[in-house]
Amino acid sequence: MATRPIWRGHLRLALVSCPVALHSVVRSSGTLRFHYINPKTGNRVRMVTLDAETDEELARRDLVKGYEFEKDRYVLMEDEDFDAARIESSSTLTVAKFVERTSIPPVYFDTSYYLVPDGDAGQDVFVVLRDAIERSGQAALSRVVIGRRERAVAILPMGKGMVCHTLHEPRDLYSAEEVFGAVGDEAPDAEMVKLATQLIDRQEGKFEPADTEDRYETRLREVIDAKLRGEGISPDAPEEPDRSNVIDLMAALKASLGRGEAAEPGRGGRASAKSAAKAAGTEGTKAGAEGAKGGGKGAAKKAAPTKAAPRKAPARKAAAKASPAKAPARKRA
C-alpha cells in the first residue's frame, strides 16, 4: 500500500520544474511497542495533561505552542504566526548547487525520504532530472521546510525515483576533533597495515538487507512468544571483552590470515596469538628436522628425543575412554 506524502511541492532546477512529493522511507509499524502497565491491576496507565499550576486536566487539542523568552514567561504562537513565516522552500525544492557525493561526510545525513513525481504531470521532467543527476555522479543540494523547520537536503537518484536526505547543521553535531583528540598521531607499521588489508580483502562481500537485522529485537520477540506460551528463556551469559589488548598484533594478523577469518575483538586476539605461537613452534620443529637430516646420524640421534607425540597419545586415549562414562549422567538428567 502506497504511503501518504508528508510534503508536496515542486522540484526546480533553473527554469525547469515539476510537481513532486516526499514519502517517508522508514515505517514504524513493524517495531515493538510497549505500554506502561499498573502491575497491581494489569491495566494500562493513561497519561493525563495537566496545567502545571492549577492541576486542571486539559485536552491536547486545546493547547497552543509557546516560546520561553524568560524564565516561566512565554510568547504564545498561533497557526497564523507559523504561516506568516513561510518561505520559498516551504513549497519548492530549488537546487542550489551540485557537489561530489563523497564530499558529504556520512555523519551529516539524517532522515531519508522518497522523492517521486506528484501525479502524471511533469513525469517527463522528473525522469530527465533523475537521469542527469545519475550521469553526473553528484548530489543536488536544496532546502525544504518539514515540520516547521527548514532543512538542507541532498537529492540522489535511486532506481526509478530519487531519495531526499535531510542534512544536519554543523551546530547539531559534536566536534569530531574533540572526540578523536585522544587518538595518537603516530603512523602504524606498514607491514601490519598490509596484513590487515589482506584480511579486509578476504572478508569482502556484497551488502545484503539481511545484514541490518536487529537481532536484539528478534530475540525479544522470542522472549515475548515464550511468555505467551507460559515458558521462559534463559538469558545468554554476557561475554566480557578483554580490554587489556596485551597481544602480539603482528602474530594475531598472521594467524588470522592463516585461519582464513578475522579475529574477534577480545577473544579472537588471544586465540590468534596462540595459533601464531603454535605455527612458530611447528616451523621450529620443521627446521630442526631439516637440520638433523643435514647433520648425519649424530644429528638424527639428538633430534629423536624431541618427539613428544608418543607421550601425548595415551592422554588422548584416556580422554576418549572417559567420554562413555558421561552418557549415564545425561540419561539421568
C-alpha positions in Angstrom: 0.0 0.0 0.0 1.4 3.4 -1.0 2.2 5.8 1.8 0.7 9.2 2.1 3.1 12.1 1.1 4.4 14.1 4.0 5.2 17.1 1.7 4.1 18.2 -1.7 5.6 20.9 -3.9 7.9 21.4 -6.9 11.4 20.4 -7.7 13.2 23.2 -9.6 16.5 23.3 -11.5 16.9 26.8 -13.1 13.8 27.4 -15.2 12.8 23.7 -15.2 10.4 22.4 -12.6 8.0 19.5 -11.9 5.5 18.7 -9.2 6.9 16.2 -6.6 6.0 14.6 -3.3 8.1 13.3 -0.4 7.2 10.0 1.2 8.6 8.5 4.4 11.2 5.8 3.9 11.1 4.3 7.4 7.9 2.6 8.7 7.5 2.2 12.4 4.6 -0.3 12.3 6.9 -3.3 12.5 8.8 -2.2 15.6 7.9 -3.5 19.0 5.9 -1.0 21.1 5.4 -1.2 24.9 2.9 0.5 27.2 3.2 1.4 30.9 1.1 -1.0 32.9 0.0 -1.0 36.5 1.4 -4.3 37.8 -1.2 -4.5 40.6 -4.2 -4.4 38.3 -2.7 -5.2 34.9 -4.4 -2.1 33.5 -2.8 0.3 31.1 -1.8 3.6 32.5 -3.4 6.7 31.0 -1.2 9.8 30.7 -3.0 13.0 31.7 -2.2 16.5 30.5 -2.4 18.9 33.5 -1.9 22.6 34.0 1.4 23.0 35.8 0.0 25.5 38.3 -3.7 24.7 38.7 -3.6 20.9 38.1 -6.5 21.3 35.7 -6.8 18.5 33.2 -6.6 19.7 29.6 -7.3 18.2 26.1 -4.3 18.4 23.8 -6.5 19.8 21.0 -7.0 22.9 23.2 -3.2 23.6 23.6 -1.1 26.1 21.8 2.7 26.4 21.4 4.8 28.9 23.4 8.3 30.2 23.3 10.0 30.8 26.6 11.7 34.1 26.3 12.3 34.4 30.1 12.0 32.0 33.0 8.4 30.9 33.1 7.3 33.6 30.6 6.2 32.6 27.2 5.1 34.2 23.9 2.2 32.2 22.5 2.2 31.2 18.9 -0.9 30.6 16.8 -1.1 28.7 13.5 -1.3 32.1 11.7 2.1 33.1 13.1 3.7 29.9 11.7 2.0 30.6 8.3 3.4 34.1 8.3 6.9 32.7 8.5 6.6 30.6 5.3 9.5 30.9 2.8 10.1 29.6 -0.7 11.4 26.3 0.5 8.1 25.6 2.1 6.7 24.6 -1.3 9.7 24.4 -3.7 12.8 22.3 -3.7 15.2 24.6 -5.6 18.5 23.0 -6.5 21.2 25.5 -5.3 24.3 23.6 -6.5 25.8 20.1 -7.2 28.6 18.6 -5.1 30.5 15.3 -5.2 28.6 12.7 -3.3 31.7 11.6 -1.3 32.3 15.2 -0.2 29.4 15.0 2.2 30.6 13.4 5.5 28.3 10.5 6.4 27.6 12.0 9.9 25.7 14.8 8.2 23.0 12.5 6.8 19.8 12.5 8.9 16.4 11.3 7.6 15.7 10.0 4.2 12.5 10.5 2.1 11.5 9.0 -1.3 11.1 11.8 -3.9 8.6 10.9 -6.6 6.5 12.8 -9.2 3.2 14.1 -7.8 0.7 12.9 -10.4 1.1 12.4 -14.1 2.0 16.0 -15.0 5.7 16.6 -15.1 6.9 13.0 -15.1 9.0 13.6 -18.2 10.8 16.4 -16.5 11.3 14.3 -13.4 12.9 11.5 -15.4 15.2 13.9 -17.2 16.4 15.4 -14.0 16.9 12.0 -12.3 19.0 10.6 -15.2 21.0 13.8 -15.5 21.9 13.7 -11.8 22.7 10.0 -12.1 25.1 10.6 -15.0 26.8 13.5 -13.2 27.7 11.2 -10.2 26.9 14.2 -8.0 24.4 15.1 -5.3 21.9 18.0 -5.7 21.8 20.3 -2.7 18.5 22.1 -1.9 16.3 23.2 1.0 12.9 22.2 2.2 10.6 23.1 5.2 9.4 20.0 7.0 7.8 20.1 10.4 8.1 23.9 10.6 11.9 23.7 10.2 13.9 24.4 7.1 16.4 21.6 6.4 19.2 21.4 3.9 18.8 18.3 1.8 20.9 16.2 -0.6 19.0 14.6 -3.5 20.3 11.4 -5.1 18.8 9.1 -7.7 17.6 5.7 -6.7 16.1 3.2 -9.1 13.1 4.8 -10.9 12.9 7.7 -8.4 15.1 9.7 -6.1 15.9 10.0 -2.4 16.0 13.2 -0.5 18.3 13.1 2.5 18.0 15.8 5.2 21.3 17.1 6.4 22.4 18.1 9.9 23.7 21.6 10.6 27.3 21.8 12.0 25.8 23.0 15.3 23.8 19.8 15.5 26.9 17.7 15.7 29.6 17.2 18.3 33.1 18.2 17.1 34.9 15.2 15.6 38.3 16.8 16.5 37.4 16.8 20.2 36.2 13.2 20.2 39.1 11.9 18.2 41.7 14.0 20.1 42.9 11.1 22.2 43.9 9.1 19.1 47.6 9.1 18.6 49.3 10.7 15.6 52.0 8.1 15.1 51.8 6.2 11.8 51.1 2.4 12.1 53.5 -0.3 11.0 53.3 -0.6 7.2 53.5 -4.4 7.3 50.7 -4.6 9.8 48.5 -2.4 7.6 49.3 -4.6 4.6 48.2 -7.7 6.6 45.1 -6.0 7.8 44.3 -5.0 4.2 44.6 -8.7 3.2 42.1 -9.6 5.9 39.7 -6.9 4.5 40.1 -8.3 1.0 39.3 -11.8 2.3 36.1 -10.7 4.0 34.9 -8.5 1.1 31.3 -9.2 0.2 28.1 -7.7 -1.1 25.7 -5.7 1.1 22.5 -7.6 1.8 19.4 -6.0 3.5 19.5 -9.0 5.9 22.8 -7.7 7.3 20.8 -4.9 9.0 18.6 -7.2 11.1 18.0 -6.1 14.7 19.0 -9.4 16.4 18.1 -7.9 19.8 14.5 -7.3 18.7 14.3 -10.7 17.2 15.5 -12.2 20.5 13.0 -10.0 22.4 10.1 -11.3 20.2 11.2 -14.9 21.1 11.0 -13.9 24.8 7.5 -12.5 24.3 6.3 -15.6 22.5 7.8 -17.8 25.2 6.0 -15.8 27.9 2.7 -16.1 26.0 3.2 -19.9 25.9 3.9 -19.9 29.6 7.6 -20.7 29.1 10.8 -18.9 29.7 14.1 -18.2 28.0 17.3 -18.2 30.0 19.5 -15.2 29.0 22.8 -15.9 27.4 25.8 -15.2 29.7 27.3 -11.9 28.6 30.9 -12.1 27.5 33.2 -9.6 29.0 35.5 -8.2 26.3 39.2 -8.4 27.0 40.3 -4.8 27.3 43.9 -5.5 28.2 44.9 -5.6 24.5 48.1 -7.4 25.5 48.7 -9.4 22.3 51.2 -9.7 19.6 49.4 -7.8 16.9 51.6 -9.0 14.1 51.2 -12.6 15.2 47.4 -12.2 15.5 47.2 -10.8 12.0 49.3 -13.6 10.5 47.3 -16.2 12.4 44.0 -14.7 11.2 45.2 -14.9 7.6 46.2 -18.4 8.2 42.8 -19.3 9.5 41.1 -17.5 6.7 39.0 -15.4 9.1 39.4 -12.3 11.1 39.9 -12.5 14.9 37.1 -11.4 17.1 37.8 -8.5 19.4 38.8 -9.6 22.8 38.6 -13.4 22.5 39.9 -13.7 18.9 43.1 -11.7 19.7 44.3 -14.3 22.3 43.3 -17.2 20.1 45.1 -15.7 17.2 48.3 -15.2 19.2 48.1 -18.8 20.4 47.7 -20.0 16.8 50.7 -17.9 15.8 52.7 -19.4 18.6 51.8 -22.9 17.5 52.7 -22.0 14.0 56.0 -20.7 15.1 56.6 -24.0 17.1 55.8 -26.0 14.0 58.2 -24.1 11.9 60.9 -24.6 14.6 60.3 -28.4 14.6 60.5 -28.5 10.8 63.7 -26.5 10.9 65.1 -28.9 13.5 64.2 -31.9 11.4 65.8 -30.4 8.3 69.0 -29.7 10.3 69.0 -33.3 11.6 68.9 -34.6 8.1 71.8 -32.4 7.0 73.9 -33.2 10.1 74.1 -37.0 9.6 73.3 -39.8 12.1 74.7 -38.0 15.0 72.4 -35.1 14.5 69.5 -37.5 14.0 70.1 -39.1 17.4 70.0 -35.7 19.0 66.7 -34.8 17.2 65.0 -38.0 18.2 64.4 -37.1 21.9 62.4 -34.0 20.9 59.5 -36.2 19.7 56.7 -35.7 22.2 53.8 -37.1 20.3 54.1 -40.7 21.7 53.9 -39.4 25.2 50.7 -37.4 24.4 48.9 -40.3 22.7 47.9 -42.0 26.0 46.3 -38.7 27.1 44.1 -38.6 24.1 43.1 -42.3 24.5 42.2 -41.7 28.1 40.0 -38.8 27.2 38.3 -41.0 24.6 37.7 -43.7 27.2 36.3 -41.2 29.6 33.6 -40.0 27.3 31.3 -43.1 27.6 31.2 -42.5 31.4 29.4 -39.3 30.9 26.5 -40.9 29.0 24.6 -42.2 32.1 24.7 -38.8 33.6 22.9 -37.3 30.6 20.3 -40.0 30.8 19.6 -39.4 34.5 19.2 -35.7 33.8 
